[in-house]
Amino acid sequence: MKNKKALVTGGSKWIGKAIVRELAELGAEVLFTSCNARELVDARSEMGN
């Protein structure tokens, strides 16, 4: 998935977070959203960015 971009809605919890991680590990540039700003910040921190 090098040179690909992905948008994941609901990417801060559960399956959305797993999808974000998998896409990132495969080399995609991933943008993800959440309805909860705190969860979004926490998820981003967990992923190392």
Secondary structure per residue as TSV (DSSP state, phi and psi in degrees):
chain	resnum	aa	ss	phi	psi
A	1	M	-	360.0	19.9
A	2	K	T	-59.4	144.1
A	3	N	T	64.1	20.1
A	4	K	-	-111.0	153.2
A	5	K	E	-119.9	144.7
A	6	A	E	-135.6	144.3
A	7	L	E	-118.3	122.6
A	8	V	E	-118.6	117.5
A	9	T	T	-87.7	144.0
A	10	G	T	69.7	36.2
A	11	G	T	-86.3	7.2
A	12	S	T	-98.3	-5.6
A	13	K	S	-143.0	157.8
A	14	W	H	45.6	-126.2
A	15	I	H	-67.9	-32.7
A	16	G	H	-60.9	-41.9
A	17	K	H	-65.1	-40.4
A	18	A	H	-63.6	-38.8
A	19	I	H	-65.7	-43.4
A	20	V	H	-58.1	-48.3
A	21	R	H	-60.6	-46.2
A	22	E	H	-62.6	-46.0
A	23	L	H	-61.7	-41.5
A	24	A	H	-64.4	-42.5
A	25	E	H	-63.2	-30.3
A	26	L	T	-80.7	-3.7
A	27	G	T	101.5	4.1
A	28	A	-	-77.2	151.8
A	29	E	E	-85.9	118.7
A	30	V	E	-115.0	130.5
A	31	L	E	-113.3	129.9
A	32	F	E	-133.5	153.7
A	33	T	-	-120.7	165.9
A	34	S	-	-156.4	152.6
A	35	C	S	-79.9	-14.5
A	36	N	-	-116.1	113.5
A	37	A	H	-60.5	-40.4
A	38	R	H	-62.8	-44.0
A	39	E	H	-64.6	-35.2
A	40	L	H	-64.9	-46.7
A	41	V	H	-62.8	-43.6
A	42	D	H	-62.7	-44.9
A	43	A	H	-63.3	-42.2
A	44	R	H	-62.5	-41.6
A	45	S	H	-64.1	-41.1
A	46	E	H	-61.2	-33.0
A	47	M	T	-86.1	-3.3
A	48	G	T	89.0	10.3
A	49	N	-	-128.7	360.0
